[in-house]
Amino acid sequence: MPTAETKTGIQRGVVLVLLIAAGILSLPVVAAFLDGDSTEGLIVPIQLGVMAVLGAIAGYLLPAVAGFGSSSLRSAGVGALVGVATALAGVAVFSLLL
């Protein structure tokens, strides 16, 4: 029978995998929409913002991301930080592939 700690670990793993995938895919998607001379410098900041929002939503919906028994506000904050970290990982992966 799964315990609360096991479910927390599974939720963290699922959120991390989904946010890493979103972080890798979000850079080319944002770049496709902002491909222009005047908006070229906004691609990475907007990608970071989008991933912070996605991470906060994931953290809010799955409060176990911040730890068992955490408040929804703390979970959203931890999710936002994880979202930004995965966005930076996505930028690194995209840079390595170029």
N, C-alpha and C positions, 0 to 999 in steps of 0.2 A: 504494500500500500504506500503510495507516494506521500511524503510528508510535506509540510509547508516549505521547508528549506529546499527540497527537491524541486517543487514547483517554481520557486523563486529562481533557482539555477536554470531551469528550462526556459522560463520567460526571459531571463537576461540573455541567454544564448540566442533565442529566436530574435529578440530585438536587435542584438548586435549584428547578426547575420543580415537582417533586413536593412538596417541602417548602413552597413558597409556596401551592400548592393546599391542602395539609393545614392550613397555618396559617390560611388564610381560612375553611376549612370547620370547623376544630376549635372555634372560639369558639361558634358557634351550637349545635354538638352538645353541648359541655360545658354550655352554658347550659340546654339542654333537660333534661339530667339533674339539674342542680343548681338548678332553678328553685324557690326557696322563700325565705321570709323569713330563716331562720337560715343558709342556705348561699349567699346572694347575693354576699357578699364573697369567696367562694372560687373564683369562676368563672375569673377571669384567672390567679391563681396556679396553679390546677390545669391550665389550658390551657398555661401556660408549661412546667410539668413534663412534661405529655404530649408537647409538641413537642420538649423536650430529649431525652426518651427516644427518640422517633421519629428525631430527627436523629442521636443516638448510634448507633442501630441501622443507619441508612443509611450513616453514616460507617464503621462496623465492617464492613459487608458490601461497601462500595465504598471501599477504602482510598485510591484516587486522589483522593478529595475533599480530603484534606489535602496532597496533592502526591505526585508519583511517588516511590516508595521509602519512604514514611512508615510508621511502625509502626501496628499496629491500634489501640493505645491512643491515639496522637495523632490518628488518623483519627476515632475515636469522640468525642474531645474537640472536635475541629473540627466534626464533625457536630452535636454538642449545641449548640455556639455558633450554628451556622447555623440549627438548629431554633428556638432562642429568638429569633433575629433575624427569622425568617420568621413566628413567632407574633406578634411585635410589629407586623410589617407587616400581618398579618391583623387585629389589633385596630384599627390605623389605617384600613384599608380598610373594616372593619365600621362604625367610627365615622363615616367620611365618607358611607357609604351611609344612615346614619340621619339 
